[in-house]
Amino acid sequence: MRSLRRAFRAVRWYVRELTDESAYDRYVAHVRQDHPQAPVPTRRAFERMRTDRQEEDPRQGFRCC
């Protein structure tokens, strides 16, 4: 049973990293560590900032529509 849980956690970690789902968690950890006085944005605000940054800089990725 332990090995099954460990395997599930490993797969979950891999999928979250692959899809960049963990980007918000990394950003929150960064803000809390390096800028403790700064407010932490909501997940929605973070995703909006990320999308805006990607659309402003063509090197960040291609978006056709």
N, CA, C and O atoms as CSV, one atom per row, in Angstrom:
chain,resi,resn,atom,element,x,y,z
A,1,MET,N,N,0.827,-1.200,0.000
A,1,MET,CA,C,0.000,0.000,0.000
A,1,MET,C,C,0.871,1.265,0.000
A,1,MET,O,O,0.557,2.249,-0.670
A,2,ARG,N,N,1.961,1.218,0.757
A,2,ARG,CA,C,2.859,2.365,0.810
A,2,ARG,C,C,3.464,2.674,-0.562
A,2,ARG,O,O,3.557,3.831,-0.974
A,3,SER,N,N,3.863,1.634,-1.237
A,3,SER,CA,C,4.480,1.839,-2.555
A,3,SER,C,C,3.464,2.371,-3.563
A,3,SER,O,O,3.824,3.125,-4.467
A,4,LEU,N,N,2.216,1.989,-3.415
A,4,LEU,CA,C,1.170,2.506,-4.289
A,4,LEU,C,C,0.965,4.001,-4.062
A,4,LEU,O,O,0.811,4.763,-5.016
A,5,ARG,N,N,0.963,4.413,-2.806
A,5,ARG,CA,C,0.832,5.844,-2.500
A,5,ARG,C,C,2.031,6.632,-3.021
A,5,ARG,O,O,1.885,7.728,-3.561
A,6,ARG,N,N,3.206,6.057,-2.849
A,6,ARG,CA,C,4.415,6.732,-3.321
A,6,ARG,C,C,4.385,6.867,-4.846
A,6,ARG,O,O,4.759,7.908,-5.385
A,7,ALA,N,N,3.946,5.830,-5.529
A,7,ALA,CA,C,3.838,5.884,-6.985
A,7,ALA,C,C,2.804,6.919,-7.421
A,7,ALA,O,O,3.024,7.656,-8.382
A,8,PHE,N,N,1.681,6.972,-6.717
A,8,PHE,CA,C,0.654,7.964,-7.039
A,8,PHE,C,C,1.201,9.376,-6.857
A,8,PHE,O,O,0.972,10.240,-7.704
A,9,ARG,N,N,1.919,9.618,-5.766
A,9,ARG,CA,C,2.500,10.945,-5.528
A,9,ARG,C,C,3.510,11.310,-6.617
A,9,ARG,O,O,3.568,12.458,-7.056
A,10,ALA,N,N,4.300,10.332,-7.047
A,10,ALA,CA,C,5.286,10.589,-8.093
A,10,ALA,C,C,4.603,10.936,-9.415
A,10,ALA,O,O,5.031,11.855,-10.113
A,11,VAL,N,N,3.559,10.214,-9.753
A,11,VAL,CA,C,2.822,10.496,-10.991
A,11,VAL,C,C,2.148,11.860,-10.896
A,11,VAL,O,O,2.167,12.636,-11.851
A,12,ARG,N,N,1.560,12.146,-9.753
A,12,ARG,CA,C,0.901,13.450,-9.559
A,12,ARG,C,C,1.915,14.588,-9.701
A,12,ARG,O,O,1.634,15.587,-10.363
A,13,TRP,N,N,3.091,14.444,-9.084
A,13,TRP,CA,C,4.140,15.459,-9.183
A,13,TRP,C,C,4.547,15.643,-10.641
A,13,TRP,O,O,4.675,16.771,-11.118
A,14,TYR,N,N,4.749,14.536,-11.345
A,14,TYR,CA,C,5.185,14.593,-12.741
A,14,TYR,C,C,4.153,15.311,-13.608
A,14,TYR,O,O,4.516,16.164,-14.419
A,15,VAL,N,N,2.903,14.985,-13.451
A,15,VAL,CA,C,1.849,15.610,-14.251
A,15,VAL,C,C,1.747,17.104,-13.934
A,15,VAL,O,O,1.587,17.924,-14.838
A,16,ARG,N,N,1.838,17.453,-12.651
A,16,ARG,CA,C,1.777,18.875,-12.277
A,16,ARG,C,C,2.951,19.662,-12.861
A,16,ARG,O,O,2.773,20.799,-13.297
A,17,GLU,N,N,4.135,19.076,-12.873
A,17,GLU,CA,C,5.295,19.739,-13.457
A,17,GLU,C,C,5.174,19.810,-14.978
A,17,GLU,O,O,5.506,20.828,-15.584
A,18,LEU,N,N,4.708,18.749,-15.578
A,18,LEU,CA,C,4.573,18.693,-17.027
A,18,LEU,C,C,3.575,19.725,-17.543
A,18,LEU,O,O,3.816,20.356,-18.572
A,19,THR,N,N,2.472,19.901,-16.847
A,19,THR,CA,C,1.437,20.845,-17.267
A,19,THR,C,C,1.649,22.241,-16.691
A,19,THR,O,O,0.869,23.151,-16.975
A,20,ASP,N,N,2.682,22.418,-15.894
A,20,ASP,CA,C,3.017,23.691,-15.241
A,20,ASP,C,C,1.942,24.124,-14.245
A,20,ASP,O,O,1.793,25.312,-13.958
A,21,GLU,N,N,1.209,23.166,-13.731
A,21,GLU,CA,C,0.195,23.429,-12.708
A,21,GLU,C,C,0.842,23.924,-11.410
A,21,GLU,O,O,0.212,24.641,-10.634
A,22,SER,N,N,2.085,23.543,-11.182
A,22,SER,CA,C,2.767,23.908,-9.942
A,22,SER,C,C,3.404,25.298,-10.000
A,22,SER,O,O,4.028,25.721,-9.027
A,23,ALA,N,N,3.264,26.011,-11.104
A,23,ALA,CA,C,3.877,27.339,-11.241
A,23,ALA,C,C,3.371,28.300,-10.171
A,23,ALA,O,O,4.148,29.080,-9.621
A,24,TYR,N,N,2.080,28.249,-9.873
A,24,TYR,CA,C,1.522,29.140,-8.857
A,24,TYR,C,C,2.120,28.839,-7.488
A,24,TYR,O,O,2.454,29.759,-6.742
A,25,ASP,N,N,2.255,27.568,-7.154
A,25,ASP,CA,C,2.843,27.190,-5.863
A,25,ASP,C,C,4.278,27.694,-5.748
A,25,ASP,O,O,4.679,28.192,-4.696
A,26,ARG,N,N,5.050,27.570,-6.824
A,26,ARG,CA,C,6.430,28.067,-6.816
A,26,ARG,C,C,6.455,29.584,-6.671
A,26,ARG,O,O,7.296,30.131,-5.957
A,27,TYR,N,N,5.526,30.267,-7.353
A,27,TYR,CA,C,5.479,31.726,-7.275
A,27,TYR,C,C,5.123,32.194,-5.869
A,27,TYR,O,O,5.728,33.135,-5.355
A,28,VAL,N,N,4.155,31.548,-5.253
A,28,VAL,CA,C,3.763,31.905,-3.884
A,28,VAL,C,C,4.934,31.698,-2.932
A,28,VAL,O,O,5.182,32.541,-2.070
A,29,ALA,N,N,5.654,30.596,-3.074
A,29,ALA,CA,C,6.820,30.341,-2.223
A,29,ALA,C,C,7.875,31.418,-2.435
A,29,ALA,O,O,8.492,31.876,-1.473
A,30,HIS,N,N,8.090,31.826,-3.678
A,30,HIS,CA,C,9.053,32.885,-3.987
A,30,HIS,C,C,8.655,34.209,-3.339
A,30,HIS,O,O,9.479,34.873,-2.711
A,31,VAL,N,N,7.390,34.585,-3.495
A,31,VAL,CA,C,6.925,35.858,-2.931
A,31,VAL,C,C,7.055,35.849,-1.410
A,31,VAL,O,O,7.526,36.822,-0.821
A,32,ARG,N,N,6.646,34.773,-0.784
A,32,ARG,CA,C,6.710,34.697,0.678
A,32,ARG,C,C,8.141,34.708,1.203
A,32,ARG,O,O,8.404,35.243,2.280
A,33,GLN,N,N,9.063,34.122,0.452
A,33,GLN,CA,C,10.444,34.069,0.912
A,33,GLN,C,C,11.193,35.365,0.610
A,33,GLN,O,O,11.866,35.908,1.486
A,34,ASP,N,N,11.083,35.862,-0.617
A,34,ASP,CA,C,11.881,37.009,-1.038
A,34,ASP,C,C,11.213,38.356,-0.830
A,34,ASP,O,O,11.901,39.374,-0.747
A,35,HIS,N,N,9.902,38.386,-0.746
A,35,HIS,CA,C,9.162,39.636,-0.584
A,35,HIS,C,C,8.058,39.443,0.456
A,35,HIS,O,O,6.878,39.479,0.106
A,36,PRO,N,N,8.410,39.243,1.707
A,36,PRO,CA,C,7.392,38.897,2.712
A,36,PRO,C,C,6.330,39.976,2.935
A,36,PRO,O,O,5.231,39.661,3.391
A,37,GLN,N,N,6.628,41.229,2.627
A,37,GLN,CA,C,5.641,42.291,2.828
A,37,GLN,C,C,4.664,42.402,1.659
A,37,GLN,O,O,3.591,42.988,1.802
A,38,ALA,N,N,5.024,41.848,0.521
A,38,ALA,CA,C,4.186,41.971,-0.674
A,38,ALA,C,C,2.956,41.070,-0.555
A,38,ALA,O,O,3.041,39.962,-0.024
A,39,PRO,N,N,1.825,41.546,-1.049
A,39,PRO,CA,C,0.633,40.684,-1.032
A,39,PRO,C,C,0.765,39.557,-2.048
A,39,PRO,O,O,1.343,39.740,-3.120
A,40,VAL,N,N,0.239,38.418,-1.711
A,40,VAL,CA,C,0.271,37.259,-2.611
A,40,VAL,C,C,-0.972,37.322,-3.491
A,40,VAL,O,O,-2.090,37.361,-2.978
A,41,PRO,N,N,-0.789,37.333,-4.814
A,41,PRO,CA,C,-1.967,37.402,-5.689
A,41,PRO,C,C,-2.767,36.100,-5.648
A,41,PRO,O,O,-2.244,35.037,-5.316
A,42,THR,N,N,-4.021,36.213,-5.985
A,42,THR,CA,C,-4.855,35.011,-6.088
A,42,THR,C,C,-4.378,34.194,-7.281
A,42,THR,O,O,-3.626,34.683,-8.124
A,43,ARG,N,N,-4.818,32.963,-7.340
A,43,ARG,CA,C,-4.436,32.109,-8.474
A,43,ARG,C,C,-4.938,32.719,-9.779
A,43,ARG,O,O,-4.239,32.694,-10.792
A,44,ARG,N,N,-6.133,33.259,-9.752
A,44,ARG,CA,C,-6.703,33.871,-10.958
A,44,ARG,C,C,-5.867,35.068,-11.418
A,44,ARG,O,O,-5.592,35.216,-12.609
A,45,ALA,N,N,-5.465,35.923,-10.469
A,45,ALA,CA,C,-4.637,37.081,-10.810
A,45,ALA,C,C,-3.274,36.632,-11.340
A,45,ALA,O,O,-2.743,37.220,-12.281
A,46,PHE,N,N,-2.719,35.596,-10.732
A,46,PHE,CA,C,-1.436,35.068,-11.193
A,46,PHE,C,C,-1.541,34.558,-12.627
A,46,PHE,O,O,-0.684,34.856,-13.459
A,47,GLU,N,N,-2.579,33.798,-12.914
A,47,GLU,CA,C,-2.756,33.268,-14.266
A,47,GLU,C,C,-2.970,34.392,-15.273
A,47,GLU,O,O,-2.495,34.308,-16.406
A,48,ARG,N,N,-3.683,35.443,-14.870
A,48,ARG,CA,C,-3.883,36.592,-15.753
A,48,ARG,C,C,-2.550,37.281,-16.040
A,48,ARG,O,O,-2.272,37.634,-17.186
A,49,MET,N,N,-1.719,37.477,-15.003
A,49,MET,CA,C,-0.396,38.088,-15.185
A,49,MET,C,C,0.455,37.241,-16.124
A,49,MET,O,O,1.138,37.764,-17.004
A,50,ARG,N,N,0.405,35.945,-15.927
A,50,ARG,CA,C,1.201,35.023,-16.737
A,50,ARG,C,C,0.757,35.043,-18.199
A,50,ARG,O,O,1.590,35.055,-19.105
A,51,THR,N,N,-0.540,35.045,-18.422
A,51,THR,CA,C,-1.059,35.090,-19.792
A,51,THR,C,C,-0.708,36.412,-20.459
A,51,THR,O,O,-0.303,36.433,-21.621
A,52,ASP,N,N,-0.861,37.510,-19.735
A,52,ASP,CA,C,-0.514,38.817,-20.300
A,52,ASP,C,C,0.963,38.871,-20.674
A,52,ASP,O,O,1.315,39.375,-21.741
A,53,ARG,N,N,1.824,38.357,-19.805
A,53,ARG,CA,C,3.259,38.363,-20.076
A,53,ARG,C,C,3.579,37.510,-21.305
A,53,ARG,O,O,4.420,37.896,-22.117
A,54,GLN,N,N,2.924,36.367,-21.452
A,54,GLN,CA,C,3.167,35.509,-22.607
A,54,GLN,C,C,2.708,36.174,-23.902
A,54,GLN,O,O,3.360,36.033,-24.937
A,55,GLU,N,N,1.595,36.893,-23.849
A,55,GLU,CA,C,1.080,37.533,-25.055
A,55,GLU,C,C,1.898,38.754,-25.450
A,55,GLU,O,O,1.966,39.093,-26.632
A,56,GLU,N,N,2.520,39.420,-24.480
A,56,GLU,CA,C,3.345,40.590,-24.786
A,56,GLU,C,C,4.676,40.208,-25.402
A,56,GLU,O,O,5.204,40.951,-26.229
A,57,ASP,N,N,5.221,39.088,-25.027
A,57,ASP,CA,C,6.542,38.678,-25.488
A,57,ASP,C,C,6.416,37.461,-26.398
A,57,ASP,O,O,6.084,36.375,-25.923
A,58,PRO,N,N,6.672,37.618,-27.687
A,58,PRO,CA,C,6.511,36.490,-28.610
A,58,PRO,C,C,7.476,35.337,-28.334
A,58,PRO,O,O,7.239,34.218,-28.788
A,59,ARG,N,N,8.551,35.589,-27.604
A,59,ARG,CA,C,9.495,34.516,-27.277
A,59,ARG,C,C,8.945,33.566,-26.222
A,59,ARG,O,O,9.465,32.463,-26.053
A,60,GLN,N,N,7.907,33.977,-25.516
A,60,GLN,CA,C,7.334,33.152,-24.447
A,60,GLN,C,C,6.501,32.002,-24.989
A,60,GLN,O,O,6.234,31.040,-24.270
A,61,GLY,N,N,6.104,32.085,-26.194
A,61,GLY,CA,C,5.278,31.008,-26.751
A,61,GLY,C,C,4.384,31.532,-27.850
A,61,GLY,O,O,4.088,32.726,-27.901
A,62,PHE,N,N,3.967,30.676,-28.701
A,62,PHE,CA,C,3.138,31.058,-29.837
A,62,PHE,C,C,1.675,30.871,-29.489
A,62,PHE,O,O,1.276,29.843,-28.943
A,63,ARG,N,N,0.890,31.870,-29.809
A,63,ARG,CA,C,-0.559,31.770,-29.617
A,63,ARG,C,C,-1.224,32.224,-30.894
A,63,ARG,O,O,-1.094,33.380,-31.296
A,64,CYS,N,N,-1.929,31.324,-31.524
A,64,CYS,CA,C,-2.492,31.640,-32.833
A,64,CYS,C,C,-3.850,32.318,-32.753
A,64,CYS,O,O,-4.224,33.037,-33.680
A,65,CYS,N,N,-4.596,32.114,-31.683
A,65,CYS,CA,C,-5.966,32.617,-31.649
A,65,CYS,C,C,-6.228,33.472,-30.428
A,65,CYS,O,O,-7.338,33.973,-30.251
